[in-house]
Amino acid sequence: MSQDAPIHSWPGSYYINSEKRWESGTLSLTRTIVRFISGQSKECLASFRLSRIMEIKMESSSFIFSTLTVLEEGNVKHWFGSLKPNRVVVFNVLEHFWRERLLSPTSEARGAECQPSKGRELISLVAGAQRRLEDTGRVLSHQGEQFDNMMQGLEKIDSDLGVADKLLSELESPSWWPFGKLPWKTQQEAKAEDAAKAAAAISAGKVSSRSKVIASIPAVVSKGGNSDLKPGCLLVLVSSLEVRDTNCHLLHRFERNEIDEIRVHSPYEIAVRQRFIGKPDICYRFLSAKMPEAMSVLEMQYKKKMELTSEYAAFKATPLSSPDKEGTNWNEGLMQKCQDTELPVEVPAGELSQLQVQALQPSVSQAEAQELKQMLMQLKNLALEAETELERQDEVLDVLTSSTDRATMQIGKHTCRMKRLL
């Protein structure tokens, strides 16, 4: 049976307790399993599931060598040393995936359960709502383009009125007029102040809409390479991506139009890059067990900038390891839940079997729940983008109204002035 593709691997050594010696090889982490492969014999020296881990610690061997220890159920302790780039990086990655596995222990059962009709009905309903929202977004985008064209037309009208105002002022008050300040300069200063106020209002509205969070993903973050992986967080906003540390302090913000590339190394690992001319690029690498939840949103927002690597293709082509065991564990847990459920004392045999069948068949499977979660994330992203566009169009409408009123007043004043000149 083919092994599950590794999410990450590190060269190092493993202590074989029975032979009292260290063996060099490669420590690898997959979706559900941690294993160590010998570098010489290619034999699997240690393999255990993330769900069986009791504790992960950084210790010292013989008070000299720094090691990483993993305590497995049954009081089995595994010692790993000489890890590269260092044991802190390996500890951060293993602890992140182990803790996320503890928070969602039933995630290993994906693909083992059936597909009930209720789950499919919910998915079809959400898919229909998503199509309607996408149609609404296209209409809003077209409407926004029309508003932008109207703004350009009004700006041209305003510019022409400014030229007319200057010419009329020249006719009314020639340059050799000796009394005080020329009147059209006062009007130009007033218009400049109005334009500055309108620009400040629009920028304030854009800042408030950009701060809306679509998804918050706990991750192990590094800047540049894999040598400095530290716990942190990836925030997916409407118009940007934010990198934060464990204390929620902002490390870097990628604006949506500044991101040049998002490389997808696996469903759990991505790299975001912003290129510069004349100075080094800014690149952050994210490794997270929750990354598949944000991948659908990133595909919608940065579809043209995402690049799937050969590692990702190999990872997706590899099936989950030990599906039979996972299905067995899930069925055992479900049977235990059914045993804990109280049934009526006197129930005919036929009705009892129906109750057992209903208890054994969940209304929504884990795979369907995950699919629904991703679709709802996409809906949330579409809704927030639609809300942002509506807020922008409201601001444009306010500017259009004020600009139209100002243009109407100026046209009236210019008409009166021209009649006086005639």
C-alpha positions in Angstrom: 0.0 0.0 0.0 1.4 3.4 -0.9 2.3 5.7 1.9 0.7 9.0 2.5 2.7 12.0 1.0 4.6 14.0 3.7 3.5 17.5 4.6 7.1 18.2 5.8 10.3 16.3 6.4 13.5 17.0 8.4 16.8 15.1 8.4 17.8 13.9 11.9 18.5 10.8 14.0 16.4 8.4 16.0 17.4 6.5 19.2 16.8 2.7 18.9 16.2 1.7 22.5 16.6 -2.0 22.0 20.0 -1.6 20.4 21.1 1.4 22.5 22.3 3.4 19.5 21.3 6.4 17.2 20.3 5.8 13.6 20.3 8.7 11.0 17.4 9.2 8.7 14.4 11.4 7.9 11.6 12.4 10.2 8.4 13.1 8.2 4.9 14.4 9.1 1.9 13.3 7.0 -1.8 14.1 7.4 -2.3 11.7 10.3 1.0 10.0 11.0 4.6 10.8 12.2 7.2 8.4 10.9 11.0 8.0 10.9 12.7 6.3 7.9 16.3 5.0 8.2 18.7 6.7 5.8 20.7 3.5 5.1 18.2 0.6 5.2 15.2 2.7 4.2 13.3 0.9 7.0 10.6 2.5 9.0 12.0 2.7 12.5 9.0 4.5 14.1 5.5 5.2 13.0 2.6 6.5 15.1 -0.6 8.4 14.6 -1.0 12.1 15.7 -4.1 11.1 17.7 -1.9 8.7 19.9 0.5 11.4 20.9 0.3 12.3 24.6 3.1 14.9 24.9 5.8 16.6 22.8 8.8 18.1 24.6 12.3 19.5 24.0 14.8 17.6 26.3 18.5 16.9 26.6 20.2 13.5 26.1 23.0 12.8 28.6 22.7 16.5 29.6 24.6 17.4 26.4 22.7 16.7 23.2 19.5 18.6 22.6 16.6 16.3 21.5 12.9 16.2 20.8 10.8 13.6 22.6 7.4 12.4 21.7 5.4 10.4 24.3 2.9 7.9 22.7 0.0 6.1 24.3 1.2 3.1 26.3 4.1 5.2 27.8 6.2 4.7 24.7 8.8 7.4 24.3 10.5 8.3 21.0 13.8 10.3 21.0 14.8 12.4 17.9 18.1 14.3 17.7 20.3 16.2 15.3 17.2 17.7 13.6 17.8 20.2 10.9 17.5 23.2 10.6 16.9 22.9 14.4 14.6 21.2 16.9 12.6 24.3 17.7 11.3 24.5 14.1 10.3 20.8 14.2 8.7 21.2 17.6 6.6 24.2 16.4 5.3 22.3 13.4 4.6 19.0 15.2 2.9 20.7 18.1 0.7 22.8 15.7 -0.6 19.8 13.8 -1.0 17.7 17.0 -3.0 20.4 18.8 -5.2 21.0 15.7 -5.8 17.2 15.5 -6.9 17.3 19.2 -9.3 20.1 18.5 -10.9 18.1 15.6 -10.5 14.4 16.5 -13.1 13.2 14.0 -11.3 14.7 11.0 -9.6 11.3 10.3 -12.9 9.8 9.4 -13.3 11.8 6.2 -14.1 9.7 3.2 -15.2 6.6 5.3 -18.8 7.6 5.8 -21.7 7.6 3.4 -23.4 10.6 1.9 -26.8 11.2 3.4 -29.5 13.0 1.4 -29.8 15.8 4.0 -26.2 16.8 3.5 -26.5 16.8 -0.3 -29.6 18.9 0.0 -27.8 21.5 2.2 -24.9 21.6 -0.3 -27.3 22.2 -3.2 -29.0 25.0 -1.4 -25.8 26.7 -0.5 -24.5 26.2 -4.1 -27.7 27.9 -5.4 -27.3 30.8 -3.0 -23.6 31.1 -4.1 -24.7 31.3 -7.8 -27.2 34.0 -7.0 -24.7 36.0 -5.0 -22.1 35.7 -7.8 -24.7 37.1 -10.2 -25.5 39.9 -7.8 -21.7 40.7 -7.6 -21.4 40.9 -11.4 -24.4 43.3 -11.5 -22.8 45.4 -8.7 -19.5 45.5 -10.6 -21.2 46.7 -13.8 -23.1 49.3 -11.8 -19.9 50.5 -10.2 -18.2 50.9 -13.6 -21.2 53.0 -14.7 -20.8 55.2 -11.6 -17.0 55.6 -12.3 -17.8 56.7 -15.9 -20.3 59.2 -14.5 -17.6 60.5 -12.1 -15.2 61.0 -15.0 -17.8 62.9 -16.9 -18.6 65.2 -13.9 -14.8 65.8 -13.4 -14.5 66.9 -17.0 -17.6 69.2 -16.6 -16.0 70.6 -13.4 -12.8 71.2 -15.2 -14.6 73.0 -18.1 -16.5 75.1 -15.6 -13.3 76.1 -14.0 -11.9 77.3 -17.3 -15.1 79.2 -18.0 -15.0 80.7 -14.5 -11.4 81.9 -15.1 -12.3 83.4 -18.5 -15.4 85.2 -17.1 -13.3 86.6 -14.2 -10.7 87.9 -16.7 -13.5 89.6 -18.5 -15.1 91.0 -15.4 -11.8 92.0 -13.6 -8.9 92.5 -15.9 -5.3 91.8 -14.8 -4.6 95.5 -14.4 -7.5 95.8 -11.8 -5.9 97.5 -8.8 -8.4 96.6 -6.0 -7.5 93.6 -3.9 -7.3 89.9 -4.6 -8.6 88.5 -7.9 -12.0 86.9 -7.2 -11.5 83.6 -9.1 -8.5 82.5 -6.8 -10.8 82.5 -3.8 -13.2 80.2 -5.6 -10.4 77.9 -6.7 -9.2 77.6 -3.0 -12.8 76.8 -1.9 -13.0 74.0 -4.6 -9.7 72.6 -3.5 -10.9 72.3 0.1 -14.1 70.6 -1.0 -12.1 68.1 -3.1 -9.8 67.3 -0.2 -12.7 66.7 2.2 -14.4 64.3 -0.3 -11.1 62.4 -0.8 -10.7 62.0 2.9 -14.2 60.7 3.3 -13.7 58.1 0.6 -10.3 56.9 2.0 -11.9 56.6 5.5 -14.7 54.4 4.1 -12.2 52.2 2.2 -10.1 51.7 5.4 -13.2 50.6 7.4 -14.2 48.1 4.7 -10.7 46.6 4.4 -10.6 45.7 8.0 -13.3 43.0 7.8 -11.9 39.6 8.5 -13.0 36.7 6.3 -11.0 33.9 7.9 -8.4 33.6 10.7 -6.0 30.6 10.3 -3.6 29.5 13.1 -0.3 28.7 11.4 3.4 28.2 11.7 5.0 31.2 10.0 8.4 31.9 8.6 9.9 34.8 6.7 11.9 33.7 3.7 12.7 30.0 4.2 12.0 27.1 6.6 14.7 27.8 9.1 12.7 30.0 11.4 9.2 28.6 11.6 7.3 30.2 14.6 3.6 30.0 15.7 1.5 32.8 14.4 -1.7 33.5 12.5 -2.8 34.3 8.9 -5.7 36.7 8.6 -7.6 36.8 5.3 -9.3 40.2 4.9 -11.4 41.6 2.1 -8.6 43.5 0.5 -5.4 42.2 2.1 -3.6 39.3 3.9 -2.1 40.0 7.4 0.6 38.1 9.2 0.5 38.2 12.9 2.4 36.5 15.8 0.9 34.6 18.7 0.2 37.9 20.6 -1.8 39.2 17.5 0.9 41.8 16.8 1.1 42.7 13.1 4.2 41.4 11.4 3.3 42.3 7.8 0.3 43.2 5.6 0.0 42.2 2.0 -2.4 44.5 0.1 -4.4 42.6 -2.4 -3.0 44.5 -5.4 0.6 44.1 -4.1 0.7 40.3 -4.0 2.6 39.0 -7.0 2.5 35.2 -6.3 1.0 32.6 -4.0 2.8 29.3 -4.4 0.8 26.3 -3.1 3.2 23.6 -2.0 0.6 21.3 -0.4 -3.0 21.7 0.9 -1.4 22.7 4.2 1.5 24.9 3.0 1.6 28.1 0.9 4.1 30.9 0.3 3.0 34.5 -0.4 5.5 36.8 -2.2 5.6 40.5 -3.0 8.3 41.5 -5.5 10.3 44.7 -5.6 12.8 46.3 -8.0 16.1 47.2 -6.5 15.5 45.6 -3.1 14.8 42.0 -1.8 11.4 40.5 -2.2 9.1 39.9 0.8 8.1 36.3 1.2 6.2 34.6 4.0 5.6 30.8 4.3 2.6 29.5 6.1 2.1 25.9 7.3 -1.2 25.1 8.9 -3.5 22.2 9.5 -6.5 24.5 8.9 -5.1 25.8 5.5 -7.6 23.8 3.4 -10.4 25.9 5.0 -8.9 29.1 3.7 -7.8 27.7 0.3 -11.2 28.1 -1.3 -11.3 31.8 -0.3 -7.7 32.4 -1.6 -8.6 30.7 -4.9 -11.5 33.2 -5.3 -9.6 36.3 -4.4 -6.2 35.5 -6.0 -7.1 33.0 -8.7 -4.7 34.5 -11.3 -1.8 34.8 -8.8 -1.9 31.2 -7.4 0.6 28.7 -8.7 0.3 25.0 -7.9 3.7 23.3 -7.5 4.7 19.8 -8.5 4.8 18.9 -4.8 1.1 19.8 -4.5 0.2 17.6 -7.5 2.0 14.7 -6.0 0.4 15.3 -2.6 -3.1 15.4 -4.1 -2.4 12.2 -6.1 -1.5 10.3 -3.0 -4.5 8.6 -1.2 -5.0 8.8 2.6 -3.0 6.2 4.5 -4.8 3.3 6.2 -8.4 4.1 5.2 -9.6 0.8 6.6 -8.2 1.6 10.1 -9.7 5.1 10.0 -13.1 3.7 9.0 -12.9 1.1 11.8 -12.0 3.7 14.4 -14.8 5.9 13.3 -17.3 3.0 13.3 -16.1 1.9 16.8 -16.6 5.5 18.1 -20.1 5.7 16.5 -21.1 2.3 18.0 -19.9 3.6 21.4 -22.1 6.6 21.0 -25.0 4.4 20.0 -24.5 2.3 23.1 -24.5 5.4 25.3 -27.9 6.5 23.8 -30.8 5.3 25.9 -33.5 3.3 24.0 -37.0 2.5 25.1 -37.4 -0.6 27.3 -40.0 -2.4 25.1 -39.5 -1.9 21.4 -40.5 -4.5 18.7 -37.6 -6.0 16.8 -38.5 -4.3 13.5 -38.7 -0.9 15.1 -35.5 -1.5 17.0 -33.6 -2.2 13.9 -34.9 1.0 12.3 -33.8 3.0 15.3 -30.4 1.4 15.1 -30.1 2.2 11.4 -31.2 5.8 12.0 -28.6 6.1 14.8 -25.9 4.7 12.7 -26.6 7.1 9.8 -25.7 10.7 10.6 -27.8 13.4 8.9 -24.6 15.2 7.6 -21.3 13.4 7.1 -17.9 14.8 8.0 -16.9 15.2 4.4 -20.2 17.0 3.6 -19.7 19.2 6.7 -16.2 20.2 5.5 -17.6 20.9 2.0 -20.4 23.0 3.5 -17.8 24.9 5.6 -15.7 25.8 2.6 -18.8 26.9 0.6 -20.0 29.0 3.5 -16.5 30.6 3.7 -16.9 31.5 0.0 -20.3 32.9 0.6 -18.9 35.0 3.4 -16.2 36.3 1.1 -18.7 37.1 -1.6 -21.0 38.9 0.8 -18.2 41.0 2.3 -17.0 42.0 -1.1 -20.5 42.9 -2.1 -20.9 44.9 1.0 -17.6 46.7 0.3 -18.7 47.5 -3.2 -22.1 48.8 -2.0 -20.3 51.1 0.6 -18.0 52.4 -2.2 -21.0 53.0 -4.5 -22.8 54.8 -1.7 -19.8 57.1 -1.2 -19.6 57.7 -5.0 -23.3 58.5 -5.1 -22.8 61.1 -2.3 -19.9 62.6 -4.3 -22.0 62.5 -7.5 -24.8 64.3 -5.7 -22.6 67.0 -4.3 -20.7 67.4 -7.6 -23.9 67.7 -9.6 -25.4 70.3 -7.2 -22.1 72.3 -7.3 -22.0 72.1 -11.1 -25.7 73.2 -11.4 -25.0 76.2 -9.1 -21.9 77.1 -11.1 -23.7 76.9 -14.4 -26.4 79.2 -13.0 -23.9 81.7 -11.8 -22.0 81.7 -15.0 -25.2 82.2 -17.0 -26.0 85.3 -14.9 -22.5 86.6 -15.3 -22.5 86.2 -19.0 -25.9 88.0 -19.2 -24.4 90.9 -17.3 -21.5 91.1 -19.6 -23.8 91.1 -22.7 
